């Protein structure tokens, strides 16, 4: 079951590339998707017709990049089964009985190791 949807991501796109971000509910650290370059970046439309085509193409490519960003974010965030918050892999603990965010693990006196260690 996917817990991350498009609504969780913040649009950081520019006219030349698509990028999205999301913040951890625990530590606040911002995660950014891999940038995707617009296929017509830097190309000026020669006619009004081409401008309309480029705008439509931009929206299609942006939507595809957003879908990829949702998949990327799903690999970087986990939903705590207790508080339901989305937290990064550094703030989500693998515990003996049930994996939890750091706050819930602390409150429930559970020990665990983060999914990912800070380097």
C-alpha positions in Angstrom: 0.0 0.0 0.0 1.4 3.4 -1.0 1.3 6.0 1.8 2.8 8.8 -0.2 0.6 10.6 -2.8 1.2 13.6 -5.0 -0.4 15.9 -2.4 2.5 15.3 0.0 5.1 16.7 -2.4 6.0 20.3 -2.9 6.6 21.5 -6.5 10.2 22.9 -6.9 10.1 22.8 -10.7 11.5 25.5 -13.0 10.7 26.2 -16.7 13.7 23.9 -17.6 13.4 21.0 -15.1 11.1 19.2 -12.7 11.8 18.5 -9.1 9.7 17.9 -6.0 10.4 17.9 -2.3 9.0 16.6 0.9 9.9 17.1 4.6 10.3 14.5 7.3 7.6 15.0 10.0 10.1 14.1 12.7 13.4 15.9 11.9 12.1 18.3 9.3 14.9 17.4 6.8 13.9 18.1 3.3 14.2 15.4 0.7 14.4 16.3 -3.0 13.5 14.1 -6.0 16.0 13.6 -8.7 15.7 16.4 -11.2 14.2 15.7 -14.6 15.1 18.0 -17.5 12.2 19.3 -19.7 12.7 17.9 -23.2 12.4 21.4 -24.7 14.5 23.2 -22.1 16.1 26.2 -23.6 14.2 26.0 -26.9 12.1 29.0 -27.8 8.9 28.2 -29.6 9.0 29.7 -33.1 5.3 30.2 -33.4 2.2 30.6 -31.2 1.2 27.1 -32.2 4.6 25.7 -31.0 4.2 27.6 -27.7 0.9 25.9 -27.0 2.4 22.5 -27.9 5.4 23.1 -25.6 3.1 24.1 -22.7 1.1 20.9 -23.2 4.2 18.9 -23.4 5.6 20.6 -20.3 2.5 19.6 -18.3 2.7 16.0 -19.5 6.3 15.7 -18.7 5.8 17.4 -15.3 3.0 14.9 -14.4 5.3 12.0 -15.4 8.1 13.4 -13.3 5.7 13.8 -10.4 4.7 10.1 -10.6 8.4 9.2 -10.5 9.0 11.5 -7.5 6.2 9.8 -5.6 7.9 6.4 -6.3 11.3 7.9 -5.1 9.7 9.4 -2.0 8.1 6.0 -1.2 11.6 4.5 -1.0 12.8 7.3 1.3 9.9 7.7 3.8 7.9 5.3 6.0 4.6 5.8 7.7 4.6 5.1 11.4 1.8 2.6 12.2 1.1 4.4 15.6 1.1 8.1 14.8 0.6 7.8 11.0 3.3 10.5 10.3 5.6 10.1 7.3 9.2 10.1 8.5 12.5 9.7 6.7 14.6 6.5 6.9 16.8 8.2 9.5 13.9 8.7 11.8 12.2 5.3 11.3 13.3 2.5 13.5 13.4 -1.2 12.8 12.2 -2.6 16.2 11.6 -6.2 17.5 7.8 -6.3 17.2 6.7 -3.3 15.2 8.8 -0.7 13.2 8.1 2.8 14.5 9.1 6.4 14.2 11.7 7.6 16.8 9.1 9.6 18.8 6.6 6.7 19.1 9.5 4.3 19.9 10.7 6.6 22.6 7.3 7.1 24.1 6.5 3.4 24.0 10.1 2.6 25.3 10.9 0.5 22.3 14.5 0.1 21.0 15.5 -0.2 17.4 17.9 0.8 14.7 17.2 3.4 12.0 16.5 2.1 8.6 19.4 4.3 7.4 22.3 5.6 9.5 23.6 9.1 9.0 26.9 9.1 7.1 
